[in-house]
Amino acid sequence: MIKKNILAAAVFLFINSFQIFGQDSQEPGNYSYKEAFAPIFYSHNGNDYRSASGKPGHKYWQNRVDYKIKASLNDQTKEIDAIVEMDYTNNSPDNLDFIWIQLDQNMFSKKGRGSQIVPVGKSRYGSHDDPFDGGYTIESVKSVNGDDLAYTITDTRMQVFLPQELSSGGGNTGIQIAYSYTIPDYGADRTGVLSTANGAVFSVAQWYPRVAVYDDILGWNVQPYTGPGEFYLEYGDFELEITAPAKQIVVCGGELLNPGDVYTKEQLKRWEQAKNSDETVLIRSAEEVTEASSRPGKKELTWKFRLNNSRDVAWAASAAFIIDAARINLPDGKTSMAVSAYPIESNGNNAWERSTEYTKSSIEYYAEKWYNYPYPVAVNVASNVGGMEYPGIVFCGSKATGASLWGVTDHEFGHIWFPMIVGSNERLHAWMDEGFNTLINSLSRDVFNNGEYKAAKYDGHKLAPLYFDDELEPIMSSPQNMQERHIGTLAYRKPQLGLTILREQILGEERFDHAFKTYINYWAYKHPTPDDFFRTMENVAGESLGWFWRSWFLNNWKLDQAIREVSYVDNDPSKGAVVTVDNLEKMPMPLIIDATTVSGKKVRVKLPVEIWERNRAFSFKIATDEALSSVVIDPDKVFPDINPANNTWSN
């Protein structure tokens, strides 16, 4: 019995050694199915806070902060003086003895890390040649009782020490900060001042101290603001009072509470007309911009706004604004308002006079397709900011026209869904808002105005060398950890292509859209992580996708499918052809092949990605009764194959 077992074991080892040797020696390339399809993708299990299914767990929590801000704008010095009151609720299971607050304007101080790391030459985030030296002046930090609170400032972060621990599970405290700062003319393409013939356009953002997020992933999120990484914020309600010279028109993403105080009677009449109009209504025309009668006859005015359940608030002001608006129709039967604010220089020639049309179309499409639009207005401001999003308001380039203006408008308002509604951590995971948004933009673009700006179908083979260059970092890198020239690819375009392939070639549109919409519903007004997205897509679509996330997001793996040979069964074409394909690089993908017979008949074969689950090469039969003239891998060029030259066999 022992001898038989020894003999059996020897035979087993011999056979398996032969199979492994044969596979490794005969099949070239970098592909490892053991690595691509490794069984354990997630590094941790679900817990009470975040379910393994991708849902928020039954004990999920997040903290909350409500803001009351009173600010004044000096349009001559570009200064803002303000007092912000923060009402902070600690829903975490931890007692807190300090609170971290973000001071983003400190990036524009010459001492700011963001300014100091700007490279020589051109950068979106600043210039060594800019003499501007900005940042906050903090005048006081007090409790709601008026007591001074101890604090320390490190770059773009302020640590406020509480006089006693803030209790877990709903403890509440208030902080009041008096501050001022000068608006930078160019603030990392996110805030700024545009000069026009009839006055400056102030695009005001990152304009108040904002409480940092405390979560179950990192505790306090204290990554400094250096420019590339955007924002991660708690949700709450906002009440604003903005005092400015009466010639200034102020627009904000929130509801205007006192329109009768800040607009003329004629303008109020036009507002009412716009609320019931699907066509754009002029509130203040180009001709009226220079007329004193188009503004109330006072020295200054206070604009009052309210914005509920939001993670941020921004606004803009100018004496130069043309204002127009139209009704937005929402799927629940309610309405919002599309509003555009732009100078005379941006008017005409298929430019900003179409902004409200674009805004209305974009919001209505996304609200119907994915999740209802939550804000009372959607304001598009012509700015020296090329494109930047905030709840209910966006800043877009004042010189944009036609398809360019449509594209930037649609993109920035797409951000209402990512990250304004689905509140991911932009500072660490730019692709979770930029990539998702670029995907939904591609769908919105194709249906706008019967395809006015519809794009041609992408060519994955041409995109492959751009999106899979050896120098590219993985998509999962933080923006701060990417070379600046790579951010457009890694945060926007490459994730969008991957998700398009997942939608169109792997899951199918119906399954993908259902899972994607479920993700939005699960995580609306919450803080998802990459794993929460991955898990939701897998659980709802019913597909194990570790190989896809690993290839496309965690690594910069390449795809290279190649035809090794084409033969015939028993060397007889009438019995069918046998095609052998190699997977030469580390990324697996489904296989699509078109075979053409000598008489011109075409046969398409689609094989699932599982052919690569335990193979580096795969042979399959094509049922045909005549010889083949050609075989082509990926004939529609839907996959990013880096070497299309080996995709074709011809007789």
BADO-152327 format. One line per field, with one value per residue (C-alpha): z, y, x; residue number from 1; residue in three letters. Coordinates in steps of 0.2 Angstrom, whole numbers, plus 2048, in hexadecimal, padded with zeros to 3 digits. Last residue first. Layout:
<atoms>
c3	c(Z;...) $
c2	c(Y;...) $
c1	c(X;...) $
pos	c(NUM;...) $
code	c(ALA;...) $
</atoms>
This chain:
<atoms>
c3	c(71D;729;73C;745;757;757;750;75C;76A;779;779;781;77E;773;763;759;752;763;75C;749;740;72D;71D;725;71C;71A;724;734;746;74F;75C;76B;771;780;786;797;79F;7B0;7B2;7A0;798;7A6;79D;793;781;772;761;751;741;730;71F;711;706;70D;71F;72B;73D;749;75B;76C;77C;78D;796;7A0;7A5;7A8;796;789;789;77B;76F;766;758;752;742;73D;735;723;725;726;72E;73B;742;73B;740;746;750;75E;75D;769;778;780;78F;79B;7AE;7B6;7C7;7D4;7C8;7B8;7BB;7CD;7CB;7BC;7C4;7D4;7C9;7D0;7C8;7CF;7C9;7DB;7E4;7D9;7D6;7E8;7EE;7E2;7E7;7FA;7F7;7EF;7FE;801;80C;80D;806;7F9;7FC;7FA;7ED;7E2;7E4;7DE;7CF;7CA;7CD;7C2;7B5;7B4;7B3;7A5;79B;79A;7A7;79D;78D;78E;7A0;7A6;796;799;7AB;7A5;799;7A6;7B2;7A5;7A0;7B1;7C0;7B7;7A6;7AC;7BB;7B1;7AD;7BF;7C4;7CF;7E2;7E7;7DC;7E7;7DF;7DB;7C8;7C8;7C4;7B2;7AC;7A3;798;799;796;788;77F;781;77A;768;76A;774;766;76D;764;75D;768;769;76A;762;765;766;771;77E;77C;779;785;794;791;790;79F;7A9;7A7;7AA;7BA;7C0;7BC;7C4;7D3;7D9;7CE;7DA;7E8;7F6;7F7;7EE;7FC;7F7;7FB;7EF;7ED;7EB;7E5;7D9;7D5;7D5;7CC;7BC;7BD;7BA;7AC;7A3;7A4;79E;78F;78A;78B;780;774;770;779;788;78B;79C;7A2;7AE;7C1;7C8;7D4;7DD;7E8;7E1;7D1;7C8;7B6;7AD;7BC;7B4;7B5;7AD;7BA;7B8;7C6;7C9;7D5;7E3;7E6;7E8;7D6;7D6;7D3;7C4;7B3;7B7;7C1;7B5;7A6;7AE;7B5;7A4;79A;7A6;7A7;794;791;79E;796;785;786;78C;77B;76A;763;771;783;78C;78B;791;7A2;7A8;7B5;7B0;7BA;7B8;7C5;7CE;7CC;7D4;7CB;7D3;7C3;7C3;7B6;7B6;7B3;7AA;7AE;7A8;7B0;7A8;7B5;7B4;7C6;7CC;7DA;7DB;7E8;7F1;7FD;803;809;807;810;80F;806;80C;805;80A;800;809;7FF;7FD;7F9;7F3;7E3;7DF;7CF;7BD;7BE;7BE;7AC;7A6;7A8;7A1;78E;792;799;7AB;7AF;79D;79C;794;78E;799;7A2;7B2;7BE;7B0;7B1;7C4;7C2;7B4;7C0;7CE;7C1;7BD;7D0;7D2;7DA;7EB;7F8;7F0;7ED;800;803;7F4;7F4;7F4;7E6;7E6;7DC;7E1;7D6;7DB;7D7;7E9;7F1;7FA;80A;80A;816;816;81E;81B;820;822;81A;81E;811;807;7FA;7EB;7E9;7DC;7E6;7F6;802;811;815;826;825;837;83B;82C;826;833;830;836;828;829;82F;822;825;818;806;7FE;7F0;7E9;7D7;7D6;7C5;7C3;7BC;7AC;7A0;7A8;7B4;7BB;7CD;7D4;7DB;7D6;7C8;7D5;7DC;7CE;7D3;7E5;7F0;7FF;810;820;830;83F;845;850;856;85C;865;864;86A;860;863;86A;876;872;87F;889;885;873;86A;858;84C;83C;82C;81C;822;834;83F;852;85C;86E;86F;875;87F;876;87C;86A;86C;865;858;854;846;83B;82C;81E;80F;802;7FB;7E9;7E0;7D2;7C9;7D3;7CB;7D1;7D1;7BF;7BC;7AF;7B3;7C2;7CD;7DA;7EA;7F4;7F0;7F5;805;80A;810;800;805;7F8;800;810;807;80B;81D;822;834;840;850;861;870;867;86F;863;85D;84F;84E;854;84F;84B;84A;841;842;834;836;826;81E;80B;802;7EF;7F3;7E9;7E9;7FC;800;810;819;826;826;830;82D;832;835;835;83A;831;837;830;83E;832;825;816;807;7FD;800;80D;817;81D;82F;838;82E;81D;81B;818;80A;7FC;7ED;7F4;7E6;7DB;7CA;7C2;7CD;7CA;7B8;7B5;7A5;7A1;790;787;788;784;792;7A0;79B;797;7A7;7B1;7A8;7AA;7BC;7BF;7B6;7C0;7D1;7CE;7C8;7D8;7E3;7DB;7DD;7EF;7F3;7EA;7F4;805;800) $
c2	c(8A9;8B7;8B8;8C9;8CE;8CE;8DF;8E6;8E7;8F1;8EA;8F7;8EE;8F4;8F3;8ED;8DF;8D9;8CA;8C8;8B7;8B7;8AD;89E;88D;886;87C;887;884;88E;884;88A;88B;895;89B;8A1;896;894;8A3;8A9;8A1;8A8;8B9;8B3;8AE;8B7;8B0;8B9;8B0;8B9;8B1;8B8;8A8;8A6;8A6;8B5;8B3;8C1;8BE;8C6;8C0;8C5;8CE;8C9;8D5;8CF;8CF;8C1;8B9;8AD;8A7;897;895;884;884;878;867;86E;876;865;864;857;866;876;882;894;899;8A4;8B2;8C0;8C8;8D6;8DF;8EA;8EB;8FC;8F4;8F7;8FF;8F5;8E4;8E2;8E9;8DE;8CE;8D1;8D2;8C4;8C7;8C8;8DA;8DF;8D6;8DA;8EC;8EF;8E7;8F1;901;8FD;8F8;909;912;919;929;92C;939;92C;91C;90E;917;91C;90A;903;90F;907;8F5;8F8;901;8F3;8E5;8EE;8F4;8E3;8DC;8D9;8E2;8F1;8F6;8EF;8F6;907;906;903;911;91D;917;91B;92C;935;932;929;931;943;940;93B;94C;950;941;936;934;944;93E;92E;91E;912;916;90D;919;91C;91B;90A;911;908;916;91F;90F;907;916;912;8FF;904;90E;919;91A;92C;939;940;953;957;945;948;957;94E;93B;938;944;93D;92C;932;93D;92E;926;937;938;927;92B;93C;937;926;929;937;92A;932;944;941;936;931;93A;933;942;94F;943;93D;940;953;950;94D;960;963;957;95D;96F;96B;961;96D;97B;972;96C;97D;98B;98D;99E;9A0;990;987;989;97E;981;975;96D;971;96D;974;977;983;990;9A1;9A1;9A0;99A;98B;98A;97B;980;979;96B;958;951;940;930;927;928;935;941;93F;943;952;959;959;95F;96E;973;972;97D;989;98A;98E;9A1;99C;998;994;9A5;9B0;9B5;9B1;9C3;9C9;9C1;9B1;9AA;99B;994;983;983;974;96B;95E;950;942;940;952;960;96E;97F;98D;99B;9AA;9B6;9C1;9C5;9D3;9DA;9C9;9BC;9AA;99D;98D;980;96F;95E;961;95C;96D;97D;98D;99E;9B1;9BF;9CF;9DF;9EE;A00;9FF;A03;9F1;9EC;9EB;9FE;A02;9FC;9F4;9E2;9E7;9E5;9D4;9CE;9CB;9BE;9B7;9A8;997;98C;97E;98C;98C;992;99D;9A8;9AA;9AF;9BC;9C4;9C5;9CD;9DA;9DE;9E0;9D3;9D2;9D5;9CD;9BD;9BA;9A8;9A3;990;989;986;999;9A8;9BA;9C9;9D7;9E9;9EA;9E8;9D7;9CF;9BC;9B4;9A1;993;981;970;961;954;950;954;94C;957;959;951;959;96A;968;966;95D;94B;94C;93F;93D;92A;921;915;917;929;93B;947;958;967;975;986;992;997;987;98F;9A0;9A4;9B7;9BE;9CF;9DE;9E5;9E2;9D1;9CB;9BA;9B6;9A5;994;982;984;984;994;9A1;9B3;9AE;9B3;9BD;9B6;9B9;9B0;9AF;99D;996;984;97B;96A;95A;948;93C;92B;930;93D;94D;94D;95D;96E;969;96C;973;96C;977;96F;977;97A;975;980;97E;981;986;98B;99C;99D;9A5;998;991;98D;999;99A;9AC;9B7;9A9;9B1;9A5;9A2;9AD;9B2;9B7;9BA;9AD;9A8;998;993;98A;97A;977;977;97F;981;97E;972;976;96E;97E;985;975;974;986;992;99D;99D;996;985;98F;991;97F;981;970;96D;95F;95D;959;94F;942;934;925;91B;928;933;943;952;962;973;97F;991;99B;9AD;9B6;9C3;9C0;9CB;9CE;9E0;9E9;9DD;9DC;9CD;9CB;9BA;9B3;9A0;994;982;971;962;950;940;92F;91F;90D;902;8F7;8F7;903;8F8;8F0;8DE;8DB;8E8;8F8;8FE;8EE;8E5;8DE;8D4;8DB;8DA;8D7;8CE;8BD;8AF;8B5;8B6;8C2;8BB;8A8;8AC;8B2;8BC;8C2;8BA;8AA;899;88A;88A;88E;883;874;875;876;867;85D;861;85C;84B;847;84C;842;833;834;835;826;81C;821;81C;80B;808;80C;800) $
c1	c(7EB;7E9;7EC;7E9;7EB;7FE;7FF;7F2;800;7FA;7E8;7DD;7CC;7BE;7C7;7B8;7C2;7C8;7D3;7D3;7D2;7D5;7D2;7CB;7C8;7B7;7AA;7AB;7A8;7B5;7BF;7C8;7DA;7DF;7F0;7F5;7E8;7E0;7D4;7D8;7C9;7C0;7C0;7B1;7B2;7AA;7AB;7A5;7A4;7A5;7A2;7AD;7AF;7C0;7B9;7BA;7BD;7B9;7BF;7BA;7C3;7BF;7CD;7DC;7EA;7FC;802;804;7F3;7F5;7E8;7E6;7D9;7D3;7C9;7BB;7B8;7B6;7C7;7D0;7E1;7DA;7D1;7D8;7E5;7E7;7F6;7FC;7F0;7F4;7EB;7F6;7EE;7F9;7F9;7FA;7F5;7E8;7DB;7DB;7E3;7DE;7CD;7CA;7D0;7C7;7B7;7AC;79B;789;786;780;78D;79C;797;794;7A4;7AF;7A7;7A8;7BA;7BE;7B8;7A6;7A2;790;784;77E;788;77B;771;780;787;775;776;787;780;771;77B;788;77B;771;780;789;794;7A4;7A4;799;799;7AA;7B1;7AA;7B0;7C2;7C1;7BA;7C8;7D5;7CE;7CB;7D6;7E4;7E5;7E2;7ED;7FC;803;803;80E;803;806;7FD;7EE;7ED;7F2;7E4;7E5;7F6;805;809;81B;819;80C;7FB;7EF;7F8;7FF;7ED;7E3;7E6;7E2;7D2;7CB;7BC;7AC;7AA;7A3;791;791;780;77A;768;769;774;773;785;78C;782;789;79B;798;793;7A4;7AD;7A4;7A9;7BB;7BB;7B2;7B9;7C8;7CF;7D1;7DC;7D7;7C6;7C0;7AF;79F;792;786;794;7A1;79C;789;78B;79B;791;78E;7A1;7A1;792;797;7A9;7A3;795;7A1;7AE;7A1;79C;7A5;7B1;7B9;7B2;7B9;7AD;7A9;79B;78D;780;78C;79E;7A7;7B6;7BA;7C6;7C6;7C7;7B4;7A4;798;78B;77E;773;766;75A;766;763;764;75C;767;76D;765;757;761;770;766;75D;76D;776;768;765;777;779;76A;770;781;77A;77D;78E;795;78D;794;78D;791;7A1;7A8;797;79B;793;787;77C;76D;765;756;74F;73F;734;72B;736;73F;745;741;74E;747;750;75D;766;772;77F;78B;798;795;79C;79A;79C;798;79D;796;79C;797;784;774;76C;771;76A;76E;76D;774;778;779;784;783;771;767;762;76B;766;762;775;775;786;780;76F;774;77B;76B;766;759;759;74E;755;747;73F;736;72C;73A;740;730;732;744;73E;732;740;74B;73E;73C;74E;759;762;754;746;751;752;754;75F;760;771;77E;783;781;786;782;78E;788;781;793;794;78D;78C;780;781;778;77F;779;784;78E;7A1;7AF;7BC;7C4;7D0;7E0;7EC;7EE;7F8;7EA;7F1;7EC;7E3;7D5;7D2;7CE;7D5;7C8;7BA;7B8;7BC;7BA;7C2;7B8;7B8;7C0;7B8;7BB;7C0;7B6;7B2;7B2;7B3;7AF;7B7;7AF;7A7;7B5;7BA;7C7;7C5;7C9;7CC;7C7;7CA;7D7;7E5;7DF;7E2;7DE;7E0;7D2;7D9;7D5;7CC;7C7;7BC;7B9;7AB;7AB;79C;79A;78F;791;787;78E;79E;7A2;7AB;7B9;7BB;7C3;7C4;7D5;7D3;7E0;7E1;7E7;7ED;7FF;7FF;7F5;7F3;7E4;7DE;7CC;7C7;7B6;7A7;79B;799;7AC;7B9;7C6;7CC;7D4;7DA;7E2;7E1;7EC;7F4;804;802;813;80F;81F;821;811;801;7F7;7F4;806;812;824;82E;825;818;81E;820;80F;806;810;80A;817;815;802;7F7;7F5;7EF;7DE;7DA;7D9;7D1;7CC;7D1;7C7;7CE;7CA;7BF;7B5;7B4;7A5;7A2;793;79C;791;799;790;79C;79A;7A4;7A8;7AE;7B9;7BC;7C9;7CA;7D1;7C4;7B6;7B6;7AB;7A2;79F;793;794;789;78F;788;794;791;79A;798;792;78F;788;77D;78B;78B;788;796;791;79F;796;79F;79C;798;7A6;7AA;7BA;7CB;7D9;7CC;7D2;7D5;7D3;7E2;7DB;7E8;7F6;7F3;7EE;800;803;814;817;81C;813;81E;82A;81E;810;81B;825;815;80D;81D;81E;80C;80F;81F;817;808;812;81D;80E;806;816;818;805;808;817;80E;800) $
pos	c(651;650;649;648;647;646;645;644;643;642;641;640;639;638;637;636;635;634;633;632;631;630;629;628;627;626;625;624;623;622;621;620;619;618;617;616;615;614;613;612;611;610;609;608;607;606;605;604;603;602;601;600;599;598;597;596;595;594;593;592;591;590;589;588;587;586;585;584;583;582;581;580;579;578;577;576;575;574;573;572;571;570;569;568;567;566;565;564;563;562;561;560;559;558;557;556;555;554;553;552;551;550;549;548;547;546;545;544;543;542;541;540;539;538;537;536;535;534;533;532;531;530;529;528;527;526;525;524;523;522;521;520;519;518;517;516;515;514;513;512;511;510;509;508;507;506;505;504;503;502;501;500;499;498;497;496;495;494;493;492;491;490;489;488;487;486;485;484;483;482;481;480;479;478;477;476;475;474;473;472;471;470;469;468;467;466;465;464;463;462;461;460;459;458;457;456;455;454;453;452;451;450;449;448;447;446;445;444;443;442;441;440;439;438;437;436;435;434;433;432;431;430;429;428;427;426;425;424;423;422;421;420;419;418;417;416;415;414;413;412;411;410;409;408;407;406;405;404;403;402;401;400;399;398;397;396;395;394;393;392;391;390;389;388;387;386;385;384;383;382;381;380;379;378;377;376;375;374;373;372;371;370;369;368;367;366;365;364;363;362;361;360;359;358;357;356;355;354;353;352;351;350;349;348;347;346;345;344;343;342;341;340;339;338;337;336;335;334;333;332;331;330;329;328;327;326;325;324;323;322;321;320;319;318;317;316;315;314;313;312;311;310;309;308;307;306;305;304;303;302;301;300;299;298;297;296;295;294;293;292;291;290;289;288;287;286;285;284;283;282;281;280;279;278;277;276;275;274;273;272;271;270;269;268;267;266;265;264;263;262;261;260;259;258;257;256;255;254;253;252;251;250;249;248;247;246;245;244;243;242;241;240;239;238;237;236;235;234;233;232;231;230;229;228;227;226;225;224;223;222;221;220;219;218;217;216;215;214;213;212;211;210;209;208;207;206;205;204;203;202;201;200;199;198;197;196;195;194;193;192;191;190;189;188;187;186;185;184;183;182;181;180;179;178;177;176;175;174;173;172;171;170;169;168;167;166;165;164;163;162;161;160;159;158;157;156;155;154;153;152;151;150;149;148;147;146;145;144;143;142;141;140;139;138;137;136;135;134;133;132;131;130;129;128;127;126;125;124;123;122;121;120;119;118;117;116;115;114;113;112;111;110;109;108;107;106;105;104;103;102;101;100;99;98;97;96;95;94;93;92;91;90;89;88;87;86;85;84;83;82;81;80;79;78;77;76;75;74;73;72;71;70;69;68;67;66;65;64;63;62;61;60;59;58;57;56;55;54;53;52;51;50;49;48;47;46;45;44;43;42;41;40;39;38;37;36;35;34;33;32;31;30;29;28;27;26;25;24;23;22;21;20;19;18;17;16;15;14;13;12;11;10;9;8;7;6;5;4;3;2;1) $
code	c(ASN;SER;TRP;THR;ASN;ASN;ALA;PRO;ASN;ILE;ASP;PRO;PHE;VAL;LYS;ASP;PRO;ASP;ILE;VAL;VAL;SER;SER;LEU;ALA;GLU;ASP;THR;ALA;ILE;LYS;PHE;SER;PHE;ALA;ARG;ASN;ARG;GLU;TRP;ILE;GLU;VAL;PRO;LEU;LYS;VAL;ARG;VAL;LYS;LYS;GLY;SER;VAL;THR;THR;ALA;ASP;ILE;ILE;LEU;PRO;MET;PRO;MET;LYS;GLU;LEU;ASN;ASP;VAL;THR;VAL;VAL;ALA;GLY;LYS;SER;PRO;ASP;ASN;ASP;VAL;TYR;SER;VAL;GLU;ARG;ILE;ALA;GLN;ASP;LEU;LYS;TRP;ASN;ASN;LEU;PHE;TRP;SER;ARG;TRP;PHE;TRP;GLY;LEU;SER;GLU;GLY;ALA;VAL;ASN;GLU;MET;THR;ARG;PHE;PHE;ASP;ASP;PRO;THR;PRO;HIS;LYS;TYR;ALA;TRP;TYR;ASN;ILE;TYR;THR;LYS;PHE;ALA;HIS;ASP;PHE;ARG;GLU;GLU;GLY;LEU;ILE;GLN;GLU;ARG;LEU;ILE;THR;LEU;GLY;LEU;GLN;PRO;LYS;ARG;TYR;ALA;LEU;THR;GLY;ILE;HIS;ARG;GLU;GLN;MET;ASN;GLN;PRO;SER;SER;MET;ILE;PRO;GLU;LEU;GLU;ASP;ASP;PHE;TYR;LEU;PRO;ALA;LEU;LYS;HIS;GLY;ASP;TYR;LYS;ALA;ALA;LYS;TYR;GLU;GLY;ASN;ASN;PHE;VAL;ASP;ARG;SER;LEU;SER;ASN;ILE;LEU;THR;ASN;PHE;GLY;GLU;ASP;MET;TRP;ALA;HIS;LEU;ARG;GLU;ASN;SER;GLY;VAL;ILE;MET;PRO;PHE;TRP;ILE;HIS;GLY;PHE;GLU;HIS;ASP;THR;VAL;GLY;TRP;LEU;SER;ALA;GLY;THR;ALA;LYS;SER;GLY;CYS;PHE;VAL;ILE;GLY;PRO;TYR;GLU;MET;GLY;GLY;VAL;ASN;SER;ALA;VAL;ASN;VAL;ALA;VAL;PRO;TYR;PRO;TYR;ASN;TYR;TRP;LYS;GLU;ALA;TYR;TYR;GLU;ILE;SER;SER;LYS;THR;TYR;GLU;THR;SER;ARG;GLU;TRP;ALA;ASN;ASN;GLY;ASN;SER;GLU;ILE;PRO;TYR;ALA;SER;VAL;ALA;MET;SER;THR;LYS;GLY;ASP;PRO;LEU;ASN;ILE;ARG;ALA;ALA;ASP;ILE;ILE;PHE;ALA;ALA;SER;ALA;ALA;TRP;ALA;VAL;ASP;ARG;SER;ASN;ASN;LEU;ARG;PHE;LYS;TRP;THR;LEU;GLU;LYS;LYS;GLY;PRO;ARG;SER;SER;ALA;GLU;THR;VAL;GLU;GLU;ALA;SER;ARG;ILE;LEU;VAL;THR;GLU;ASP;SER;ASN;LYS;ALA;GLN;GLU;TRP;ARG;LYS;LEU;GLN;GLU;LYS;THR;TYR;VAL;ASP;GLY;PRO;ASN;LEU;LEU;GLU;GLY;GLY;CYS;VAL;VAL;ILE;GLN;LYS;ALA;PRO;ALA;THR;ILE;GLU;LEU;GLU;PHE;ASP;GLY;TYR;GLU;LEU;TYR;PHE;GLU;GLY;PRO;GLY;THR;TYR;PRO;GLN;VAL;ASN;TRP;GLY;LEU;ILE;ASP;ASP;TYR;VAL;ALA;VAL;ARG;PRO;TYR;TRP;GLN;ALA;VAL;SER;PHE;VAL;ALA;GLY;ASN;ALA;THR;SER;LEU;VAL;GLY;THR;ARG;ASP;ALA;GLY;TYR;ASP;PRO;ILE;THR;TYR;SER;TYR;ALA;ILE;GLN;ILE;GLY;THR;ASN;GLY;GLY;GLY;SER;SER;LEU;GLU;GLN;PRO;LEU;PHE;VAL;GLN;MET;ARG;THR;ASP;THR;ILE;THR;TYR;ALA;LEU;ASP;ASP;GLY;ASN;VAL;SER;LYS;VAL;SER;GLU;ILE;THR;TYR;GLY;GLY;ASP;PHE;PRO;ASP;ASP;HIS;SER;GLY;TYR;ARG;SER;LYS;GLY;VAL;PRO;VAL;ILE;GLN;SER;GLY;ARG;GLY;LYS;LYS;SER;PHE;MET;ASN;GLN;ASP;LEU;GLN;ILE;TRP;ILE;PHE;ASP;LEU;ASN;ASP;PRO;SER;ASN;ASN;THR;TYR;ASP;MET;GLU;VAL;ILE;ALA;ASP;ILE;GLU;LYS;THR;GLN;ASP;ASN;LEU;SER;ALA;LYS;ILE;LYS;TYR;ASP;VAL;ARG;ASN;GLN;TRP;TYR;LYS;HIS;GLY;PRO;LYS;GLY;SER;ALA;SER;ARG;TYR;ASP;ASN;GLY;ASN;HIS;SER;TYR;PHE;ILE;PRO;ALA;PHE;ALA;GLU;LYS;TYR;SER;TYR;ASN;GLY;PRO;GLU;GLN;SER;ASP;GLN;GLY;PHE;ILE;GLN;PHE;SER;ASN;ILE;PHE;LEU;PHE;VAL;ALA;ALA;ALA;LEU;ILE;ASN;LYS;LYS;ILE;MET) $
</atoms>
